[in-house]
Structures are given as C-alpha cells and as structure tokens.
Amino acid sequence: MTAQTEAHAPDLLYSETEEDLRSAVRSLLADRADAPKVIASIESDTPYDQRLWDSLASGIGAAGLLVPEKLGGQGAGHREAAVVIEELGRSVVPAPYLTSAVVATEVLLTLVDDDGPAGRLVAELAAGHKVAVLALPFATAPADGAAAVTGTLDRTVTGVADAVAADVLLVPTGEGLYAVETAGDGVAVQPLVPLDLTRPLATVTLSGATGTRLAESGPAAAAVTRGLLAGAGLLASEQLGLAEWCLTETVRYTRERHQFNRPVGSFQSLKHRMAQLWLEVVSARAAARNAADALAAGSSDAPLAVAVAQAYCSKVAVHAAEECVQLHGGIGMTWEHPAHLYLKRAKADSVAYGTAGRHRDAVGELVDLPAP
C-alpha cells in the first residue's frame, strides 16, 4: 500500500495511459455487457457473467491494478482503478470489482508481509483466480470500520454486497481479521432481493466455521478502515460514470424525439434542466477524480477528499438517473429500457459505504466544524 504523504496538488486530468485503459474496458463492455444483456442477466438467479469477469480481471488485468508487481499485480493505482469503475458504472454491469478488486484487495495490501497468507490471497485476487469480499454490510462507512472489528467468528451479517460471487470472506472479529472460504463447513450465503439487481446482496451466516487469521485486532481495524475508505472514494467514480451515461443518453434521446415538429430537447425548460445536470456532472467529475488522486498519492487529505466526493456524487447520480427516467417520458418507465437500472443503482449507491449525510458529518469533523 502507498505510504501516506502530506497533502499535494491534485491532478484531475486523465493521463494517456488511463484513456487507453478506458478504451479497452469500454470496448469489452460494449461487446459483452450492452443494455439488453444486462437486463437479461438480472432476470437470472446469478447475474454475473463469468466470462466477462475473466476477461476484465485477468485478460485486461484490471483485478490487479492496485497490487504491486512483486505480488503479481499491475503496479498501477487508484486512478487507474477509478477509470475501470467509471466504465462499469456507465454500463451498470454486475461484477464484483469494487468489492473484491478494490475494498478486499486494499484490506489485504495493508496486511501484507513476507510470504504471509494475506500476500498469497492478494496474489490470487490480482490474477482473477478468486473473488473476496469484506463481510460487512454494504452501508458501512469508513468511519465505522474500526468499530466493526469486534465479536466472534460465529455471526450473521446482512447486506453483504457480492457475497454470492465470493470465494473468500474477510471477516473482522474482536480477535482479528479472518479469511473464510465460502465453500467451507459452517458458511451459509443466503441471497436477498435488493433494490439494485445488478449488485446482489446476501446474508452471511457463520456457525462453527473456521478460517485463516490474517491479522490481530489492531492492524485489522486499520486495514478495514483503509479498505472502506478506498471503496467509498472509488464509488464516487462509479456514480460519475452512471451520471455521465444518464446525461449523454438523455441528450441523445431528446434530440431524436420530436413533438410539434421539433426535437423535445429544443424546448427551453428541458434545455435548462439538462444544462443544470451538465454542471453537476462536471463538478462530480472533479470531486471523484480528486478522491481517486488523493488515494493514489496516499495523501493526508484522502479522508477529506473521499468524504467530499461521496457527499456530492451520491446526490448527482440520483438526480441524473431521475432526470433520465423523466425526460425519456413513457419509454423511460418501462422494464425494457435500461433507465430503471441506473436509477436503482444510483439509489443503492447513495447509502453504500455511508450516506451523503454521514460523509457530510465526516467533512465537518475533519475540518473542525462539527455539526451542532
């Protein structure tokens, strides 16, 4: 993991390497996960496309972007991972990238030592051979990460994102952090019916299960907090990608849809709404890129950058998705059009890794302006 440094001037622009990565991911998703395929996938018991995940994780090497080369990864960073997540947000693809390649991987990287179990597991994640998720509710905020390291290995956790796709659960307890195989005895993963069908949730029940201890409680608390911070920070990039798709699709549709022999997008009231949304999306891009850049640099300002990004981007994503549905008129209300997928993902993301209100409170605490 990158050592934390002093605050630095953020770089909000995309590098040529990042744009090349974007092109590769977007091309893959256009071929394997267009809107009809995503809509069809959520009607199945398991919406994940294993071939798509293999191509993304190991083919492109996206699963190892945060992992150093000596551990089998790509040796890139959070900026590059943010680009991947941005494209996944544009397609609302059911893939355990945020939960496994970012959150679980970040937790493990914090605990890596010479030839220890954390290092071996992170190498398998980087190669795309395994998927791991942190066994905490998807709504857990970074500020609550340390408090989650409590209790025993026997527990029931509700609302664990992508647990149905996981090979390994990272379970925080009062004795430390454990890696538990989902196929082992005493492990039950019961799928739930979530609002966002493209990111399944599950209830995880551990009863008499055994696992490999990766760290004691102190280091485990720091690792879980760091993983949740990275998850919250890069979730802003997913919200950005989602909002950009909604704006682009809405502009395209209102140009093509005619009423009274005019494109509906030429009506002043609709132009004002789309112009306002464009301003919000541009600001969301700045906030999301700042969070990714701060995480990549290990800046001391990373917690503040993440809190600001989540406090703002959550609202923008929901607004963009709502406008997308409304400005598409009747077709936007149908199950066949993908607009509902974006609205549900935006709503679900708005409470993931802490609500906007929780992050606004964090901003106040970080700048010594606590709420009354």
Secondary structure, 3 states (H helix, E strand, C coil): CCCCECCCCCCCCCCHHHHHHHHHHHHHHHHHCCHHHHHHHCCCCCCCCHHHHHHHHHHCCHHHCCCCHHHCCCCCCHHHHHHHHHHHHHHCCCCCHHHHHHHHHHHHHHHCCCCCHHHHHHHHHHCCCCCEEECCCCCCCHHHCHHHCCCCCCEEEEEEECHHHCCEEEEEECCEEEEEECCCCCEEEEECCCCCCCCCEEEEEECCCCCEEEECHHHHHHHHHHHHHHHHHHHHHHHHHHHHHHHHHHHHHHHHCEECCEEHHHCHHHHHHHHHHHHHHHHHHHHHHHHHHHHHHCECCHHHHHHHHHHHHHHHHHHHHHHHHHHCHHHHHCCCCCHHHHHHHHHHHCCCCCCHHHHHHHHHHHCCCCCC
